Amino acid sequence: MAPIDDPAGLLPLDRTQLDALREHLDAVLSAGDCDRTHRVTDAWAAGHGIALDRLHEGLEEYGGFCDCEVVMNVDPAAVFDPQAAAGPSRR
């Protein structure tokens, strides 16, 4: 289990799974519009044995309130390496 201060601990996915989810969403959504739900995310998660309640909570923590927002807002770098995602230090 991830330490409490580990931001990735909010999300029940590892980086490979998050990358796969985002790629799947991008492919499916490119063929049509987002319906402002987690419908495609939920179908992917069901096929991978991922608990939906924890997944929704973790994705929403990073701004993924629907399928298209998962693609746009849930940046794997921000989730798994928040220091690097913040950019260079301003010292």
PyMOL Python script that loads the backbone (N, CA, C, O; Angstrom):
from pymol import cmd

cmd.read_pdbstr("""\
ATOM      1  N   MET A   1       0.849  -1.184   0.000  1.00  0.00           N
ATOM      2  CA  MET A   1       0.000   0.000   0.000  1.00  0.00           C
ATOM      3  C   MET A   1       0.893   1.245   0.000  1.00  0.00           C
ATOM      4  O   MET A   1       1.951   1.258   0.628  1.00  0.00           O
ATOM      5  N   ALA A   2       0.455   2.290  -0.710  1.00  0.00           N
ATOM      6  CA  ALA A   2       1.234   3.523  -0.814  1.00  0.00           C
ATOM      7  C   ALA A   2       1.189   4.304   0.492  1.00  0.00           C
ATOM      8  O   ALA A   2       0.181   4.282   1.198  1.00  0.00           O
ATOM      9  N   PRO A   3       2.280   4.997   0.813  1.00  0.00           N
ATOM     10  CA  PRO A   3       2.270   5.838   2.011  1.00  0.00           C
ATOM     11  C   PRO A   3       1.202   6.913   1.901  1.00  0.00           C
ATOM     12  O   PRO A   3       0.815   7.298   0.798  1.00  0.00           O
ATOM     13  N   ILE A   4       0.725   7.400   3.044  1.00  0.00           N
ATOM     14  CA  ILE A   4      -0.343   8.404   3.060  1.00  0.00           C
ATOM     15  C   ILE A   4       0.059   9.677   2.328  1.00  0.00           C
ATOM     16  O   ILE A   4      -0.782  10.305   1.686  1.00  0.00           O
ATOM     17  N   ASP A   5       1.337  10.073   2.410  1.00  0.00           N
ATOM     18  CA  ASP A   5       1.747  11.306   1.753  1.00  0.00           C
ATOM     19  C   ASP A   5       2.102  11.087   0.280  1.00  0.00           C
ATOM     20  O   ASP A   5       2.574  12.014  -0.378  1.00  0.00           O
ATOM     21  N   ASP A   6       1.887   9.900  -0.242  1.00  0.00           N
ATOM     22  CA  ASP A   6       2.158   9.580  -1.632  1.00  0.00           C
ATOM     23  C   ASP A   6       0.937   9.958  -2.466  1.00  0.00           C
ATOM     24  O   ASP A   6      -0.109   9.326  -2.320  1.00  0.00           O
ATOM     25  N   PRO A   7       1.031  10.984  -3.352  1.00  0.00           N
ATOM     26  CA  PRO A   7      -0.125  11.407  -4.117  1.00  0.00           C
ATOM     27  C   PRO A   7      -0.689  10.304  -5.001  1.00  0.00           C
ATOM     28  O   PRO A   7      -1.899  10.257  -5.220  1.00  0.00           O
ATOM     29  N   ALA A   8       0.154   9.421  -5.512  1.00  0.00           N
ATOM     30  CA  ALA A   8      -0.332   8.333  -6.360  1.00  0.00           C
ATOM     31  C   ALA A   8      -1.175   7.349  -5.559  1.00  0.00           C
ATOM     32  O   ALA A   8      -1.920   6.558  -6.137  1.00  0.00           O
ATOM     33  N   GLY A   9      -1.062   7.390  -4.219  1.00  0.00           N
ATOM     34  CA  GLY A   9      -1.859   6.515  -3.372  1.00  0.00           C
ATOM     35  C   GLY A   9      -3.344   6.790  -3.482  1.00  0.00           C
ATOM     36  O   GLY A   9      -4.161   5.958  -3.087  1.00  0.00           O
ATOM     37  N   LEU A  10      -3.703   7.952  -4.016  1.00  0.00           N
ATOM     38  CA  LEU A  10      -5.114   8.292  -4.214  1.00  0.00           C
ATOM     39  C   LEU A  10      -5.727   7.512  -5.365  1.00  0.00           C
ATOM     40  O   LEU A  10      -6.945   7.355  -5.440  1.00  0.00           O
ATOM     41  N   LEU A  11      -4.888   7.032  -6.248  1.00  0.00           N
ATOM     42  CA  LEU A  11      -5.348   6.380  -7.465  1.00  0.00           C
ATOM     43  C   LEU A  11      -5.013   4.892  -7.409  1.00  0.00           C
ATOM     44  O   LEU A  11      -3.857   4.534  -7.183  1.00  0.00           O
ATOM     45  N   PRO A  12      -6.007   4.013  -7.612  1.00  0.00           N
ATOM     46  CA  PRO A  12      -5.751   2.577  -7.517  1.00  0.00           C
ATOM     47  C   PRO A  12      -5.149   1.990  -8.805  1.00  0.00           C
ATOM     48  O   PRO A  12      -5.433   0.848  -9.165  1.00  0.00           O
ATOM     49  N   LEU A  13      -4.322   2.777  -9.488  1.00  0.00           N
ATOM     50  CA  LEU A  13      -3.670   2.344 -10.713  1.00  0.00           C
ATOM     51  C   LEU A  13      -2.177   2.593 -10.592  1.00  0.00           C
ATOM     52  O   LEU A  13      -1.750   3.515  -9.897  1.00  0.00           O
ATOM     53  N   ASP A  14      -1.384   1.771 -11.268  1.00  0.00           N
ATOM     54  CA  ASP A  14       0.024   2.109 -11.378  1.00  0.00           C
ATOM     55  C   ASP A  14       0.196   2.934 -12.658  1.00  0.00           C
ATOM     56  O   ASP A  14      -0.765   3.144 -13.399  1.00  0.00           O
ATOM     57  N   ARG A  15       1.397   3.390 -12.908  1.00  0.00           N
ATOM     58  CA  ARG A  15       1.611   4.285 -14.050  1.00  0.00           C
ATOM     59  C   ARG A  15       1.280   3.597 -15.377  1.00  0.00           C
ATOM     60  O   ARG A  15       0.704   4.219 -16.269  1.00  0.00           O
ATOM     61  N   THR A  16       1.635   2.337 -15.509  1.00  0.00           N
ATOM     62  CA  THR A  16       1.347   1.598 -16.740  1.00  0.00           C
ATOM     63  C   THR A  16      -0.161   1.514 -16.975  1.00  0.00           C
ATOM     64  O   THR A  16      -0.630   1.684 -18.101  1.00  0.00           O
ATOM     65  N   GLN A  17      -0.912   1.253 -15.911  1.00  0.00           N
ATOM     66  CA  GLN A  17      -2.374   1.181 -16.039  1.00  0.00           C
ATOM     67  C   GLN A  17      -2.968   2.541 -16.391  1.00  0.00           C
ATOM     68  O   GLN A  17      -3.869   2.630 -17.226  1.00  0.00           O
ATOM     69  N   LEU A  18      -2.466   3.599 -15.758  1.00  0.00           N
ATOM     70  CA  LEU A  18      -2.985   4.936 -16.071  1.00  0.00           C
ATOM     71  C   LEU A  18      -2.680   5.300 -17.512  1.00  0.00           C
ATOM     72  O   LEU A  18      -3.534   5.858 -18.201  1.00  0.00           O
ATOM     73  N   ASP A  19      -1.481   4.993 -17.978  1.00  0.00           N
ATOM     74  CA  ASP A  19      -1.144   5.250 -19.380  1.00  0.00           C
ATOM     75  C   ASP A  19      -2.077   4.476 -20.308  1.00  0.00           C
ATOM     76  O   ASP A  19      -2.558   5.015 -21.305  1.00  0.00           O
ATOM     77  N   ALA A  20      -2.332   3.203 -19.974  1.00  0.00           N
ATOM     78  CA  ALA A  20      -3.214   2.371 -20.802  1.00  0.00           C
ATOM     79  C   ALA A  20      -4.641   2.918 -20.806  1.00  0.00           C
ATOM     80  O   ALA A  20      -5.292   2.955 -21.850  1.00  0.00           O
ATOM     81  N   LEU A  21      -5.123   3.340 -19.640  1.00  0.00           N
ATOM     82  CA  LEU A  21      -6.467   3.923 -19.560  1.00  0.00           C
ATOM     83  C   LEU A  21      -6.550   5.171 -20.424  1.00  0.00           C
ATOM     84  O   LEU A  21      -7.494   5.324 -21.199  1.00  0.00           O
ATOM     85  N   ARG A  22      -5.586   6.054 -20.302  1.00  0.00           N
ATOM     86  CA  ARG A  22      -5.610   7.299 -21.079  1.00  0.00           C
ATOM     87  C   ARG A  22      -5.544   7.026 -22.580  1.00  0.00           C
ATOM     88  O   ARG A  22      -6.229   7.687 -23.359  1.00  0.00           O
ATOM     89  N   GLU A  23      -4.722   6.053 -22.991  1.00  0.00           N
ATOM     90  CA  GLU A  23      -4.638   5.699 -24.408  1.00  0.00           C
ATOM     91  C   GLU A  23      -5.969   5.134 -24.902  1.00  0.00           C
ATOM     92  O   GLU A  23      -6.423   5.462 -25.998  1.00  0.00           O
ATOM     93  N   HIS A  24      -6.585   4.287 -24.087  1.00  0.00           N
ATOM     94  CA  HIS A  24      -7.887   3.717 -24.443  1.00  0.00           C
ATOM     95  C   HIS A  24      -8.937   4.822 -24.572  1.00  0.00           C
ATOM     96  O   HIS A  24      -9.689   4.858 -25.546  1.00  0.00           O
ATOM     97  N   LEU A  25      -8.984   5.710 -23.602  1.00  0.00           N
ATOM     98  CA  LEU A  25      -9.959   6.808 -23.642  1.00  0.00           C
ATOM     99  C   LEU A  25      -9.733   7.679 -24.870  1.00  0.00           C
ATOM    100  O   LEU A  25     -10.686   8.051 -25.555  1.00  0.00           O
ATOM    101  N   ASP A  26      -8.491   8.000 -25.145  1.00  0.00           N
ATOM    102  CA  ASP A  26      -8.171   8.848 -26.289  1.00  0.00           C
ATOM    103  C   ASP A  26      -8.644   8.193 -27.584  1.00  0.00           C
ATOM    104  O   ASP A  26      -9.212   8.862 -28.448  1.00  0.00           O
ATOM    105  N   ALA A  27      -8.413   6.892 -27.720  1.00  0.00           N
ATOM    106  CA  ALA A  27      -8.831   6.174 -28.929  1.00  0.00           C
ATOM    107  C   ALA A  27     -10.352   6.144 -29.055  1.00  0.00           C
ATOM    108  O   ALA A  27     -10.888   6.402 -30.133  1.00  0.00           O
ATOM    109  N   VAL A  28     -11.046   5.833 -27.972  1.00  0.00           N
ATOM    110  CA  VAL A  28     -12.510   5.749 -28.024  1.00  0.00           C
ATOM    111  C   VAL A  28     -13.128   7.130 -28.234  1.00  0.00           C
ATOM    112  O   VAL A  28     -14.056   7.288 -29.027  1.00  0.00           O
ATOM    113  N   LEU A  29     -12.612   8.118 -27.523  1.00  0.00           N
ATOM    114  CA  LEU A  29     -13.208   9.456 -27.616  1.00  0.00           C
ATOM    115  C   LEU A  29     -12.915  10.136 -28.941  1.00  0.00           C
ATOM    116  O   LEU A  29     -13.649  11.038 -29.344  1.00  0.00           O
ATOM    117  N   SER A  30     -11.858   9.723 -29.628  1.00  0.00           N
ATOM    118  CA  SER A  30     -11.567  10.330 -30.928  1.00  0.00           C
ATOM    119  C   SER A  30     -12.639   9.970 -31.956  1.00  0.00           C
ATOM    120  O   SER A  30     -12.792  10.653 -32.969  1.00  0.00           O
ATOM    121  N   ALA A  31     -13.377   8.892 -31.687  1.00  0.00           N
ATOM    122  CA  ALA A  31     -14.449   8.458 -32.582  1.00  0.00           C
ATOM    123  C   ALA A  31     -15.794   9.098 -32.243  1.00  0.00           C
ATOM    124  O   ALA A  31     -16.762   8.919 -32.983  1.00  0.00           O
ATOM    125  N   GLY A  32     -15.870   9.836 -31.142  1.00  0.00           N
ATOM    126  CA  GLY A  32     -17.139  10.464 -30.748  1.00  0.00           C
ATOM    127  C   GLY A  32     -16.934  11.409 -29.591  1.00  0.00           C
ATOM    128  O   GLY A  32     -15.825  11.561 -29.078  1.00  0.00           O
ATOM    129  N   ASP A  33     -18.014  12.038 -29.187  1.00  0.00           N
ATOM    130  CA  ASP A  33     -17.951  13.016 -28.113  1.00  0.00           C
ATOM    131  C   ASP A  33     -18.017  12.358 -26.739  1.00  0.00           C
ATOM    132  O   ASP A  33     -18.544  11.256 -26.582  1.00  0.00           O
ATOM    133  N   CYS A  34     -17.480  13.049 -25.765  1.00  0.00           N
ATOM    134  CA  CYS A  34     -17.593  12.638 -24.367  1.00  0.00           C
ATOM    135  C   CYS A  34     -19.031  12.910 -23.902  1.00  0.00           C
ATOM    136  O   CYS A  34     -19.601  13.956 -24.212  1.00  0.00           O
ATOM    137  N   ASP A  35     -19.600  11.978 -23.169  1.00  0.00           N
ATOM    138  CA  ASP A  35     -20.969  12.184 -22.674  1.00  0.00           C
ATOM    139  C   ASP A  35     -20.972  12.733 -21.242  1.00  0.00           C
ATOM    140  O   ASP A  35     -21.995  12.701 -20.558  1.00  0.00           O
ATOM    141  N   ARG A  36     -19.818  13.235 -20.802  1.00  0.00           N
ATOM    142  CA  ARG A  36     -19.636  13.870 -19.481  1.00  0.00           C
ATOM    143  C   ARG A  36     -19.832  12.890 -18.324  1.00  0.00           C
ATOM    144  O   ARG A  36     -20.234  13.286 -17.230  1.00  0.00           O
ATOM    145  N   THR A  37     -19.545  11.604 -18.570  1.00  0.00           N
ATOM    146  CA  THR A  37     -19.576  10.576 -17.532  1.00  0.00           C
ATOM    147  C   THR A  37     -18.254   9.813 -17.576  1.00  0.00           C
ATOM    148  O   THR A  37     -17.376  10.112 -18.387  1.00  0.00           O
ATOM    149  N   HIS A  38     -18.130   8.846 -16.712  1.00  0.00           N
ATOM    150  CA  HIS A  38     -16.983   7.931 -16.728  1.00  0.00           C
ATOM    151  C   HIS A  38     -17.358   6.620 -17.430  1.00  0.00           C
ATOM    152  O   HIS A  38     -16.799   5.574 -17.101  1.00  0.00           O
ATOM    153  N   ARG A  39     -18.267   6.654 -18.362  1.00  0.00           N
ATOM    154  CA  ARG A  39     -18.769   5.442 -19.006  1.00  0.00           C
ATOM    155  C   ARG A  39     -17.644   4.601 -19.617  1.00  0.00           C
ATOM    156  O   ARG A  39     -17.583   3.396 -19.375  1.00  0.00           O
ATOM    157  N   VAL A  40     -16.764   5.207 -20.394  1.00  0.00           N
ATOM    158  CA  VAL A  40     -15.686   4.468 -21.052  1.00  0.00           C
ATOM    159  C   VAL A  40     -14.640   4.039 -20.013  1.00  0.00           C
ATOM    160  O   VAL A  40     -14.117   2.927 -20.078  1.00  0.00           O
ATOM    161  N   THR A  41     -14.345   4.912 -19.074  1.00  0.00           N
ATOM    162  CA  THR A  41     -13.427   4.570 -17.989  1.00  0.00           C
ATOM    163  C   THR A  41     -13.952   3.366 -17.217  1.00  0.00           C
ATOM    164  O   THR A  41     -13.198   2.440 -16.918  1.00  0.00           O
ATOM    165  N   ASP A  42     -15.232   3.377 -16.898  1.00  0.00           N
ATOM    166  CA  ASP A  42     -15.827   2.285 -16.124  1.00  0.00           C
ATOM    167  C   ASP A  42     -15.752   0.959 -16.872  1.00  0.00           C
ATOM    168  O   ASP A  42     -15.478  -0.079 -16.270  1.00  0.00           O
ATOM    169  N   ALA A  43     -15.994   0.988 -18.178  1.00  0.00           N
ATOM    170  CA  ALA A  43     -15.921  -0.237 -18.969  1.00  0.00           C
ATOM    171  C   ALA A  43     -14.488  -0.770 -18.986  1.00  0.00           C
ATOM    172  O   ALA A  43     -14.269  -1.975 -18.861  1.00  0.00           O
ATOM    173  N   TRP A  44     -13.519   0.124 -19.140  1.00  0.00           N
ATOM    174  CA  TRP A  44     -12.110  -0.285 -19.113  1.00  0.00           C
ATOM    175  C   TRP A  44     -11.769  -0.870 -17.741  1.00  0.00           C
ATOM    176  O   TRP A  44     -11.151  -1.931 -17.656  1.00  0.00           O
ATOM    177  N   ALA A  45     -12.165  -0.190 -16.679  1.00  0.00           N
ATOM    178  CA  ALA A  45     -11.855  -0.631 -15.314  1.00  0.00           C
ATOM    179  C   ALA A  45     -12.472  -1.991 -15.015  1.00  0.00           C
ATOM    180  O   ALA A  45     -11.839  -2.833 -14.378  1.00  0.00           O
ATOM    181  N   ALA A  46     -13.699  -2.208 -15.471  1.00  0.00           N
ATOM    182  CA  ALA A  46     -14.366  -3.493 -15.235  1.00  0.00           C
ATOM    183  C   ALA A  46     -13.578  -4.629 -15.876  1.00  0.00           C
ATOM    184  O   ALA A  46     -13.507  -5.725 -15.319  1.00  0.00           O
ATOM    185  N   GLY A  47     -12.997  -4.384 -17.017  1.00  0.00           N
ATOM    186  CA  GLY A  47     -12.195  -5.393 -17.695  1.00  0.00           C
ATOM    187  C   GLY A  47     -10.845  -5.632 -17.065  1.00  0.00           C
ATOM    188  O   GLY A  47     -10.158  -6.597 -17.399  1.00  0.00           O
ATOM    189  N   HIS A  48     -10.459  -4.749 -16.146  1.00  0.00           N
ATOM    190  CA  HIS A  48      -9.154  -4.861 -15.483  1.00  0.00           C
ATOM    191  C   HIS A  48      -9.278  -5.092 -13.976  1.00  0.00           C
ATOM    192  O   HIS A  48      -8.277  -5.063 -13.259  1.00  0.00           O
ATOM    193  N   GLY A  49     -10.491  -5.318 -13.500  1.00  0.00           N
ATOM    194  CA  GLY A  49     -10.693  -5.609 -12.081  1.00  0.00           C
ATOM    195  C   GLY A  49     -10.401  -4.445 -11.148  1.00  0.00           C
ATOM    196  O   GLY A  49      -9.971  -4.654 -10.013  1.00  0.00           O
ATOM    197  N   ILE A  50     -10.628  -3.227 -11.609  1.00  0.00           N
ATOM    198  CA  ILE A  50     -10.361  -2.017 -10.823  1.00  0.00           C
ATOM    199  C   ILE A  50     -11.651  -1.577 -10.127  1.00  0.00           C
ATOM    200  O   ILE A  50     -12.704  -1.502 -10.761  1.00  0.00           O
ATOM    201  N   ALA A  51     -11.571  -1.287  -8.825  1.00  0.00           N
ATOM    202  CA  ALA A  51     -12.725  -0.829  -8.049  1.00  0.00           C
ATOM    203  C   ALA A  51     -13.135   0.573  -8.509  1.00  0.00           C
ATOM    204  O   ALA A  51     -12.334   1.507  -8.458  1.00  0.00           O
ATOM    205  N   LEU A  52     -14.378   0.713  -8.953  1.00  0.00           N
ATOM    206  CA  LEU A  52     -14.842   1.977  -9.518  1.00  0.00           C
ATOM    207  C   LEU A  52     -14.882   3.117  -8.520  1.00  0.00           C
ATOM    208  O   LEU A  52     -14.520   4.242  -8.866  1.00  0.00           O
ATOM    209  N   ASP A  53     -15.312   2.863  -7.290  1.00  0.00           N
ATOM    210  CA  ASP A  53     -15.417   3.966  -6.332  1.00  0.00           C
ATOM    211  C   ASP A  53     -14.053   4.589  -6.064  1.00  0.00           C
ATOM    212  O   ASP A  53     -13.922   5.813  -6.056  1.00  0.00           O
ATOM    213  N   ARG A  54     -13.045   3.766  -5.846  1.00  0.00           N
ATOM    214  CA  ARG A  54     -11.688   4.295  -5.614  1.00  0.00           C
ATOM    215  C   ARG A  54     -11.138   4.957  -6.869  1.00  0.00           C
ATOM    216  O   ARG A  54     -10.468   5.987  -6.793  1.00  0.00           O
ATOM    217  N   LEU A  55     -11.424   4.363  -8.020  1.00  0.00           N
ATOM    218  CA  LEU A  55     -10.932   4.929  -9.270  1.00  0.00           C
ATOM    219  C   LEU A  55     -11.525   6.315  -9.494  1.00  0.00           C
ATOM    220  O   LEU A  55     -10.795   7.259  -9.796  1.00  0.00           O
ATOM    221  N   HIS A  56     -12.841   6.447  -9.350  1.00  0.00           N
ATOM    222  CA  HIS A  56     -13.484   7.756  -9.527  1.00  0.00           C
ATOM    223  C   HIS A  56     -12.901   8.780  -8.560  1.00  0.00           C
ATOM    224  O   HIS A  56     -12.587   9.904  -8.951  1.00  0.00           O
ATOM    225  N   GLU A  57     -12.760   8.387  -7.304  1.00  0.00           N
ATOM    226  CA  GLU A  57     -12.222   9.306  -6.300  1.00  0.00           C
ATOM    227  C   GLU A  57     -10.812   9.770  -6.681  1.00  0.00           C
ATOM    228  O   GLU A  57     -10.499  10.958  -6.603  1.00  0.00           O
ATOM    229  N   GLY A  58      -9.981   8.833  -7.087  1.00  0.00           N
ATOM    230  CA  GLY A  58      -8.608   9.187  -7.460  1.00  0.00           C
ATOM    231  C   GLY A  58      -8.554  10.048  -8.702  1.00  0.00           C
ATOM    232  O   GLY A  58      -7.821  11.037  -8.730  1.00  0.00           O
ATOM    233  N   LEU A  59      -9.307   9.701  -9.730  1.00  0.00           N
ATOM    234  CA  LEU A  59      -9.307  10.496 -10.963  1.00  0.00           C
ATOM    235  C   LEU A  59      -9.832  11.900 -10.711  1.00  0.00           C
ATOM    236  O   LEU A  59      -9.281  12.873 -11.224  1.00  0.00           O
ATOM    237  N   GLU A  60     -10.893  12.008  -9.925  1.00  0.00           N
ATOM    238  CA  GLU A  60     -11.467  13.321  -9.643  1.00  0.00           C
ATOM    239  C   GLU A  60     -10.517  14.188  -8.831  1.00  0.00           C
ATOM    240  O   GLU A  60     -10.542  15.413  -8.951  1.00  0.00           O
ATOM    241  N   GLU A  61      -9.687  13.572  -8.013  1.00  0.00           N
ATOM    242  CA  GLU A  61      -8.682  14.326  -7.251  1.00  0.00           C
ATOM    243  C   GLU A  61      -7.737  15.074  -8.192  1.00  0.00           C
ATOM    244  O   GLU A  61      -7.200  16.125  -7.841  1.00  0.00           O
ATOM    245  N   TYR A  62      -7.542  14.521  -9.387  1.00  0.00           N
ATOM    246  CA  TYR A  62      -6.654  15.136 -10.376  1.00  0.00           C
ATOM    247  C   TYR A  62      -7.417  15.847 -11.491  1.00  0.00           C
ATOM    248  O   TYR A  62      -6.823  16.208 -12.506  1.00  0.00           O
ATOM    249  N   GLY A  63      -8.721  16.054 -11.320  1.00  0.00           N
ATOM    250  CA  GLY A  63      -9.507  16.804 -12.295  1.00  0.00           C
ATOM    251  C   GLY A  63     -10.178  15.957 -13.357  1.00  0.00           C
ATOM    252  O   GLY A  63     -10.668  16.495 -14.350  1.00  0.00           O
ATOM    253  N   GLY A  64     -10.213  14.635 -13.172  1.00  0.00           N
ATOM    254  CA  GLY A  64     -10.831  13.739 -14.153  1.00  0.00           C
ATOM    255  C   GLY A  64     -12.262  13.411 -13.778  1.00  0.00           C
ATOM    256  O   GLY A  64     -12.544  12.309 -13.307  1.00  0.00           O
ATOM    257  N   PHE A  65     -13.170  14.357 -13.981  1.00  0.00           N
ATOM    258  CA  PHE A  65     -14.575  14.181 -13.584  1.00  0.00           C
ATOM    259  C   PHE A  65     -15.409  13.481 -14.652  1.00  0.00           C
ATOM    260  O   PHE A  65     -16.567  13.146 -14.403  1.00  0.00           O
ATOM    261  N   CYS A  66     -14.843  13.256 -15.831  1.00  0.00           N
ATOM    262  CA  CYS A  66     -15.497  12.494 -16.890  1.00  0.00           C
ATOM    263  C   CYS A  66     -14.386  11.950 -17.785  1.00  0.00           C
ATOM    264  O   CYS A  66     -13.211  12.253 -17.577  1.00  0.00           O
ATOM    265  N   ASP A  67     -14.753  11.157 -18.767  1.00  0.00           N
ATOM    266  CA  ASP A  67     -13.751  10.511 -19.614  1.00  0.00           C
ATOM    267  C   ASP A  67     -12.807  11.502 -20.289  1.00  0.00           C
ATOM    268  O   ASP A  67     -11.593  11.304 -20.258  1.00  0.00           O
ATOM    269  N   CYS A  68     -13.331  12.552 -20.892  1.00  0.00           N
ATOM    270  CA  CYS A  68     -12.447  13.481 -21.603  1.00  0.00           C
ATOM    271  C   CYS A  68     -11.551  14.255 -20.640  1.00  0.00           C
ATOM    272  O   CYS A  68     -10.425  14.608 -20.992  1.00  0.00           O
ATOM    273  N   GLU A  69     -12.034  14.520 -19.442  1.00  0.00           N
ATOM    274  CA  GLU A  69     -11.205  15.212 -18.457  1.00  0.00           C
ATOM    275  C   GLU A  69     -10.093  14.320 -17.923  1.00  0.00           C
ATOM    276  O   GLU A  69      -9.049  14.822 -17.506  1.00  0.00           O
ATOM    277  N   VAL A  70     -10.299  13.004 -17.928  1.00  0.00           N
ATOM    278  CA  VAL A  70      -9.218  12.094 -17.544  1.00  0.00           C
ATOM    279  C   VAL A  70      -8.070  12.258 -18.543  1.00  0.00           C
ATOM    280  O   VAL A  70      -6.906  12.335 -18.148  1.00  0.00           O
ATOM    281  N   VAL A  71      -8.400  12.310 -19.831  1.00  0.00           N
ATOM    282  CA  VAL A  71      -7.376  12.477 -20.861  1.00  0.00           C
ATOM    283  C   VAL A  71      -6.696  13.840 -20.737  1.00  0.00           C
ATOM    284  O   VAL A  71      -5.472  13.938 -20.830  1.00  0.00           O
ATOM    285  N   MET A  72      -7.485  14.881 -20.530  1.00  0.00           N
ATOM    286  CA  MET A  72      -6.937  16.242 -20.512  1.00  0.00           C
ATOM    287  C   MET A  72      -6.231  16.605 -19.212  1.00  0.00           C
ATOM    288  O   MET A  72      -5.237  17.332 -19.237  1.00  0.00           O
ATOM    289  N   ASN A  73      -6.724  16.114 -18.075  1.00  0.00           N
ATOM    290  CA  ASN A  73      -6.260  16.617 -16.784  1.00  0.00           C
ATOM    291  C   ASN A  73      -5.434  15.654 -15.943  1.00  0.00           C
ATOM    292  O   ASN A  73      -4.622  16.102 -15.133  1.00  0.00           O
ATOM    293  N   VAL A  74      -5.610  14.364 -16.105  1.00  0.00           N
ATOM    294  CA  VAL A  74      -4.924  13.411 -15.232  1.00  0.00           C
ATOM    295  C   VAL A  74      -3.591  13.046 -15.876  1.00  0.00           C
ATOM    296  O   VAL A  74      -3.469  12.053 -16.592  1.00  0.00           O
ATOM    297  N   ASP A  75      -2.601  13.881 -15.596  1.00  0.00           N
ATOM    298  CA  ASP A  75      -1.270  13.746 -16.170  1.00  0.00           C
ATOM    299  C   ASP A  75      -0.461  12.738 -15.348  1.00  0.00           C
ATOM    300  O   ASP A  75      -0.249  12.956 -14.156  1.00  0.00           O
ATOM    301  N   PRO A  76      -0.012  11.652 -15.956  1.00  0.00           N
ATOM    302  CA  PRO A  76       0.757  10.662 -15.198  1.00  0.00           C
ATOM    303  C   PRO A  76       1.966  11.261 -14.483  1.00  0.00           C
ATOM    304  O   PRO A  76       2.308  10.823 -13.384  1.00  0.00           O
ATOM    305  N   ALA A  77       2.614  12.249 -15.085  1.00  0.00           N
ATOM    306  CA  ALA A  77       3.763  12.876 -14.428  1.00  0.00           C
ATOM    307  C   ALA A  77       3.331  13.574 -13.137  1.00  0.00           C
ATOM    308  O   ALA A  77       4.040  13.508 -12.133  1.00  0.00           O
ATOM    309  N   ALA A  78       2.192  14.233 -13.155  1.00  0.00           N
ATOM    310  CA  ALA A  78       1.699  14.919 -11.960  1.00  0.00           C
ATOM    311  C   ALA A  78       1.286  13.929 -10.880  1.00  0.00           C
ATOM    312  O   ALA A  78       1.425  14.206  -9.689  1.00  0.00           O
ATOM    313  N   VAL A  79       0.776  12.772 -11.301  1.00  0.00           N
ATOM    314  CA  VAL A  79       0.324  11.767 -10.347  1.00  0.00           C
ATOM    315  C   VAL A  79       1.497  11.031  -9.718  1.00  0.00           C
ATOM    316  O   VAL A  79       1.545  10.856  -8.501  1.00  0.00           O
ATOM    317  N   PHE A  80       2.443  10.599 -10.548  1.00  0.00           N
ATOM    318  CA  PHE A  80       3.497   9.714 -10.069  1.00  0.00           C
ATOM    319  C   PHE A  80       4.820  10.408  -9.791  1.00  0.00           C
ATOM    320  O   PHE A  80       5.684   9.828  -9.134  1.00  0.00           O
ATOM    321  N   ASP A  81       5.002  11.624 -10.270  1.00  0.00           N
ATOM    322  CA  ASP A  81       6.234  12.369 -10.006  1.00  0.00           C
ATOM    323  C   ASP A  81       5.903  13.849  -9.910  1.00  0.00           C
ATOM    324  O   ASP A  81       6.306  14.639 -10.763  1.00  0.00           O
ATOM    325  N   PRO A  82       5.155  14.230  -8.850  1.00  0.00           N
ATOM    326  CA  PRO A  82       4.655  15.613  -8.768  1.00  0.00           C
ATOM    327  C   PRO A  82       5.769  16.668  -8.763  1.00  0.00           C
ATOM    328  O   PRO A  82       5.541  17.788  -9.222  1.00  0.00           O
ATOM    329  N   GLN A  83       6.952  16.346  -8.264  1.00  0.00           N
ATOM    330  CA  GLN A  83       8.053  17.322  -8.265  1.00  0.00           C
ATOM    331  C   GLN A  83       8.491  17.635  -9.678  1.00  0.00           C
ATOM    332  O   GLN A  83       8.732  18.797 -10.005  1.00  0.00           O
ATOM    333  N   ALA A  84       8.598  16.617 -10.526  1.00  0.00           N
ATOM    334  CA  ALA A  84       9.014  16.815 -11.911  1.00  0.00           C
ATOM    335  C   ALA A  84       7.932  17.547 -12.697  1.00  0.00           C
ATOM    336  O   ALA A  84       8.244  18.380 -13.549  1.00  0.00           O
ATOM    337  N   ALA A  85       6.668  17.246 -12.422  1.00  0.00           N
ATOM    338  CA  ALA A  85       5.564  17.875 -13.142  1.00  0.00           C
ATOM    339  C   ALA A  85       5.443  19.355 -12.817  1.00  0.00           C
ATOM    340  O   ALA A  85       4.900  20.120 -13.614  1.00  0.00           O
ATOM    341  N   ALA A  86       5.939  19.764 -11.665  1.00  0.00           N
ATOM    342  CA  ALA A  86       5.835  21.160 -11.253  1.00  0.00           C
ATOM    343  C   ALA A  86       6.786  22.044 -12.057  1.00  0.00           C
ATOM    344  O   ALA A  86       6.654  23.267 -12.040  1.00  0.00           O
ATOM    345  N   GLY A  87       7.748  21.433 -12.765  1.00  0.00           N
ATOM    346  CA  GLY A  87       8.687  22.207 -13.554  1.00  0.00           C
ATOM    347  C   GLY A  87       9.898  22.584 -12.735  1.00  0.00           C
ATOM    348  O   GLY A  87      10.023  22.190 -11.575  1.00  0.00           O
ATOM    349  N   PRO A  88      10.785  23.341 -13.333  1.00  0.00           N
ATOM    350  CA  PRO A  88      12.025  23.705 -12.635  1.00  0.00           C
ATOM    351  C   PRO A  88      11.770  24.635 -11.455  1.00  0.00           C
ATOM    352  O   PRO A  88      10.809  25.405 -11.438  1.00  0.00           O
ATOM    353  N   SER A  89      12.634  24.543 -10.497  1.00  0.00           N
ATOM    354  CA  SER A  89      12.568  25.411  -9.318  1.00  0.00           C
ATOM    355  C   SER A  89      12.899  26.837  -9.723  1.00  0.00           C
ATOM    356  O   SER A  89      13.660  27.059 -10.664  1.00  0.00           O
ATOM    357  N   ARG A  90      12.329  27.805  -9.012  1.00  0.00           N
ATOM    358  CA  ARG A  90      12.582  29.223  -9.321  1.00  0.00           C
ATOM    359  C   ARG A  90      13.640  29.808  -8.397  1.00  0.00           C
ATOM    360  O   ARG A  90      13.537  30.972  -8.012  1.00  0.00           O
ATOM    361  N   ARG A  91      14.620  29.057  -8.044  1.00  0.00           N
ATOM    362  CA  ARG A  91      15.690  29.586  -7.165  1.00  0.00           C
ATOM    363  C   ARG A  91      16.709  30.336  -7.949  1.00  0.00           C
ATOM    364  O   ARG A  91      17.673  30.846  -7.380  1.00  0.00           O
TER     365      ARG A  91
END
""", "prot")
cmd.dss("prot")
cmd.show_as("cartoon", "prot")
cmd.util.cbc("prot")
cmd.orient("prot")
